[in-house]
Amino acid sequence: MSDSVSPPPEVVMTQLIFGKWVAMAISVAAKLHLADHLANGPLSVAELATRTETHAPSLFRLLRALASVGIFAEDAAGNFAQTPLSQVLRSNVPGSMRAVADYCGADWSWRPWGQLLETVKTGQTAFDAVFGEQVFEYLSKHPHESEVFNEGMTSFSMQESPAVVAAVDFSAFGTIVDVGGGHGHLLGTILMKTPTARGIVYDLPHVVAGAPAHLAAVGLADRCRAEGGNFFETVPAGDAYVMKHIIHDWPDDKSITILRNCRRAANPGAKLFLVEMVIPPGNAPSPGKLLDLEMLVIASGKERTEAEYAALFAAAGWRLTRIVPTQSPTSVIEAELA
Ligand SMILES: C[S@@+](CC[C@H](N)C(=O)[O-])C[C@H]1O[C@@H](n2cnc3c(N)ncnc32)[C@H](O)[C@@H]1O
C-alpha cells in the first residue's frame, strides 16, 4: 500500500506560482548557451562565467537554483555538469528545446504576459498594446528575435512532424503546400515519407528564406521549393494544404480569409489538414488550454474546439471530415471542399 501523501493545496499553489522563477532561469541558461558550454564535460563556475561574460557569483546562484530542479548538477569539486534534463538545452541535438526556452523569456514574449490582467479585462491582445503592432509585424523587423522564434518552431516540429506523418497518409496528393510552413520541417517530413509528392513551403519572405537550406540538407531540393508571400492575399495552387499552428494565431475573421484563400487556390479534389491542439470539452487536462492563453496574450488567436473548427471551415468553403489524434498533443483536423 502506498503511504504517499498529496501535498496540501497551499504547497501545490506555491510551486505553481513560483513556476515563473524556473521559467526565466531556464530561459537565461538557454540564452547563455550554458548547456552547449558543458557539452564536453563539467566546468567550474569561474570558467563558465568567463566563457559567457557573466558575473560569477550570480551565475553560481542561477546554476544552483536550476540544479535544484534537475537542470545541471554540481559535483563535490564545485563544478557544474550536464543532466538528462539539461541535455535538451543544447543546440542542434535531437529534442533540443534551447530556442524555445530562449524566446519564451525574450522581452517580446515575456513582457506582454505582465499585461494579462488588462487583456482579461478588455479582450485586447497584450502584445499589440505593449509593442504597438502585431507580433508577426514586430518579428519581421527584428531579425535575431525572428530567427530564434523560427528555430523554436522547428524544435516543436521535430516532436510533432513525425507524429503527423504516422497518423495521416499523404500519398494521394501530387502537390502539397505548407501554408505558414516556417523553415519547412513538417513538409520535409511529409515528403520524405511520400516520395511521389512535390511540395511548396509558403511563408513570409524573410521567414521562408530559411527553408531552402533545410530542404537541401534533407535531400529535397529537387522536389520542394520555398515561396514567399502573404497568406491574407494569396496562396499557391495545390492538392493538399497543411497548416500547423497557423489558424490558432488568428481571430475568426482573419482565419476565414486564410482558409478562403486556400479554397480559392485549391485544385479539384484538394484537401486541407490543420495541425492544432483541439480543445476537449469540460475540465479535461489539455496543453491546448494553456497554449490558448499564449494566443490570447501574444497573438490575436485562440485554440478551438471541434465545433469551432467546423464553423470556420463552413464559412470558408470547406467541410470538416475527421479529426485524427496523433502521438503528440496536436491533432490533424481534415477538411474537403464543400
Ligand atoms: C506559429 S508559427 C508556425 C510555423 C510552422 N507552421 C510550424 O508549425 O512550425 C506561424 C507562422 O505563420 C507565418 N505567418 C504569419 N503571418 C503570415 C502571413 N501573413 N503570410 C504567410 N505566413 C505568415 C509566420 O511567419 C510563422 O512562420
The ligand as a Tripos MOL2 file, in Angstrom:
@<TRIPOS>MOLECULE
LIG
   27    29     1     0     0
SMALL
NO_CHARGES

@<TRIPOS>ATOM
      1 C1          3.2790   29.7540  -35.0560 C.3       1 LIG1
      2 S1          4.2900   29.8520  -36.4850 S.3       1 LIG1
      3 C2          4.0950   28.2000  -37.1370 C.3       1 LIG1
      4 C3          5.1680   27.8470  -38.1280 C.3       1 LIG1
      5 C4          5.1020   26.3970  -38.6540 C.3       1 LIG1
      6 N1          3.8570   26.0880  -39.3310 N.3       1 LIG1
      7 C5          5.3180   25.4320  -37.5130 C.2       1 LIG1
      8 O1          4.3730   24.8390  -37.0380 O.co2     1 LIG1
      9 O2          6.4770   25.3200  -37.0760 O.co2     1 LIG1
     10 C6          3.2700   30.8300  -37.5680 C.3       1 LIG1
     11 C7          3.8780   31.0410  -38.9540 C.3       1 LIG1
     12 O3          2.9740   31.8680  -39.7180 O.3       1 LIG1
     13 C8          3.7680   32.7170  -40.5280 C.3       1 LIG1
     14 N2          2.9620   33.8800  -40.9470 N.ar      1 LIG1
     15 C9          2.4780   34.8660  -40.1590 C.ar      1 LIG1
     16 N3          1.8080   35.7630  -40.9040 N.ar      1 LIG1
     17 C10         1.8770   35.3290  -42.1960 C.ar      1 LIG1
     18 C11         1.3570   35.8350  -43.4250 C.ar      1 LIG1
     19 N4          0.6300   36.9680  -43.4530 N.pl3     1 LIG1
     20 N5          1.6100   35.1440  -44.5650 N.ar      1 LIG1
     21 C12         2.3480   33.9870  -44.5290 C.ar      1 LIG1
     22 N6          2.8630   33.4520  -43.3800 N.ar      1 LIG1
     23 C13         2.6280   34.1270  -42.2320 C.ar      1 LIG1
     24 C14         4.8930   33.0870  -39.5880 C.3       1 LIG1
     25 O4          5.9830   33.6620  -40.2670 O.3       1 LIG1
     26 C15         5.2130   31.7620  -38.9310 C.3       1 LIG1
     27 O5          6.1760   31.0260  -39.6320 O.3       1 LIG1
@<TRIPOS>BOND
     1     1     2 1
     2     2     3 1
     3     2    10 1
     4     3     4 1
     5     4     5 1
     6     5     6 1
     7     5     7 1
     8     7     8 2
     9     7     9 1
    10    10    11 1
    11    11    12 1
    12    11    26 1
    13    12    13 1
    14    13    14 1
    15    13    24 1
    16    14    15 ar
    17    14    23 ar
    18    15    16 ar
    19    16    17 ar
    20    17    18 ar
    21    17    23 ar
    22    18    19 1
    23    18    20 ar
    24    20    21 ar
    25    21    22 ar
    26    22    23 ar
    27    24    25 1
    28    24    26 1
    29    26    27 1
@<TRIPOS>SUBSTRUCTURE
     1 LIG1         1 GROUP 0 **** ****
